[in-house]
Amino acid sequence: MSLRLYNSRTRAVEPFVPLDPACVRVYVCGLTPSAEAHLGHARSFMFFDVLRRYLVQMGYRVDFVRNVTDIDDRSIRAGIEQGVSWRDIVAGFYASFQDSMRRLHVLDPDREPRATEYIAEMLAMIVALVERRSAYVVGDGVYFSVSSFARYGALSGRNVDELLVGARIAPGEEKRDPLDFALWKFAKPGEPSWPSPWGDGRPGWHIECSAMSHALLGEPFDIHGGGYDLIFPHHENEIAKSESLYPAPMANVWMHGGLLQFDGKKMSKSLGNFEPLAALLDRHDAQAIRLLFLQTGYRKPMNFTDESLDGATTGLRRLLAAYDALRTVPAGPNGAAVDAGALAVYRTRFFAALDDDLNTSGAVSVLFDLAAASGQPQRVGGPSAAAAFMHEALGVLGISPSERAHVAVASASATTAKVGEAEYRIERRGAELMPADAVERLVRSIGDAVALDELEPQAAVDAVVSARIAAKSAKDFALADRFRKALAEIGVTVADAKDGATWTVSV
C-alpha cells in the first residue's frame, strides 16, 4: 500500500504523489510568539513532525518550512504595556516554545522564515494584487477584495452569502465589504512600521504565509498544513491571494489537525484551564504526552485529561521496557527456533497503518502487540531483529529511546545574578552543549561591553544574559537587543521572566 492522505480541499483520502519524486515540499503555519505556547500548538506541530519523519522513512528528501509570525497586534501591545521592545516579547516567548519543541522531540524545520524578514516579498504581492484590482487602497490600509475571487469558500466549504450574515466592519476600518481583509495596515503612533508605496505600515496576517511560501517553495508545493482552526479564515484567505496571482492550486494537499479540549472544555484563561506548554512539560513526561497524542487520529478532536495522560505514561513504560528486554536478551534463548517471518507481519502492519492517512493510533497498537509478545522473542523474529524494528518504529513516531537520551543530556541548571540591588535567577538548559568557541565569538560580537576574559563558555553566557537584564532594567533596549543577537549567533536563545531569564542552547 502506498501513502494516502486526507486532503481538506477535496474532502477525500487520496494517494500521495509528490510533485518532484526527489523532494517533498511542505509548509506548516507556525507560531505567533506573542503569548505562551500551549498544548494545542504542540499537538499540531507533533503531528506534522511525524508526517515529516515518515516521508523521510519512505526515502524522500523533505524541504520542511515552518514560519514565525514575529509581528502582530498582541506583541506590539504587550511591548507597550511592559515598556520593552515588541522584539523582546517575541524573543522570550519563542525561546520558550523552541525549548518545549525540543523536549517533545519535534525536529527543527529545514527553514524557519520570520515575517519581518519577508516584507519586500509581501509588498511585491500586494502591488500585484492592487494592479489586478484584487485589492484596493483606503485610508487605513490596503485590503483584499473577496468578491474578486470566485472560488472563495471552497476550502472551508462555506458559502459567501452565509458568511456575510453576521459579518461586520469594525470601528476604524474603511474596507468596502465585511469579508475583505487587510493586506497592509497603515502605521499608528508608536507602532513599528516599514515603508510601502502607499505609506508606512506593517503587513496583515494573511499575506505573510502567501508571500513566504511563494518565495521559498513556489506554486504548487506538495503539502500545506496547520491546525483545524486555520482553515477559515487564514488558509481560505491564503488561497484567495495566492491563486489570484499564481497558478492554481497553491498546494496539492491541505492537511489540518483536530482541535484539543481540556476535560471536555475549550482551553481558555477565563475558564482557568489554560496552562503554558513549558509549565505542563515541567510536570509531565514529554514523551508520554507525545504518545497520548499518537493514540488519537490526527484529524479527530481530542480531550486531554490527567487520567488519559496517566494511561499514556504507563503505556510508554511498557513500550520502553519491551525494547530494553528485546535488546538485552541473547538470541535464540533455550535453543528455541526463531520465526523469521513473524517480525515481517508486525512491520507490514505498522507501516500499513501509517500509509492509511497517518493512522498513528493503529501503528502504536502494533507496537503494543509486539511488546506483549516480547517475552517470547523467538516468536517475533529474534530479540535483536525485533529490538531493531522497535527502535526504528519508535523513531518514526518521535519516541525512540535514543531521542529520549538526547533530551536527558540537555538538562537544566541555574544560578543567580545581581543587577543593582535586585537579584535575578538565570536558568540554563543544555549548557553542557555550548560550542567550544562560544567565548571567542561573543567577544567578537560585543567587544568590551561585557568582561568575558578567562570565563568558561557557560559563565560567559551567564554574564551576557545578566548584562542584558541590566540593559533592559535601564531601558537601554538597543543594547539589550545587541546582547540578544550576539547570543543567538552562538545558538543561545533567551526567554525573559519577571524574576530573571532562561537561556537554551540550540542543538
Order of alpha helices (4+ residues) and beta strands (2+ residues): beta-beta-beta-alpha-beta-alpha-alpha-alpha-beta-beta-alpha-beta-beta-alpha-beta-alpha-beta-beta-beta-alpha-alpha-beta-alpha-alpha-alpha-alpha-alpha-beta-beta-alpha-alpha-alpha-beta-beta
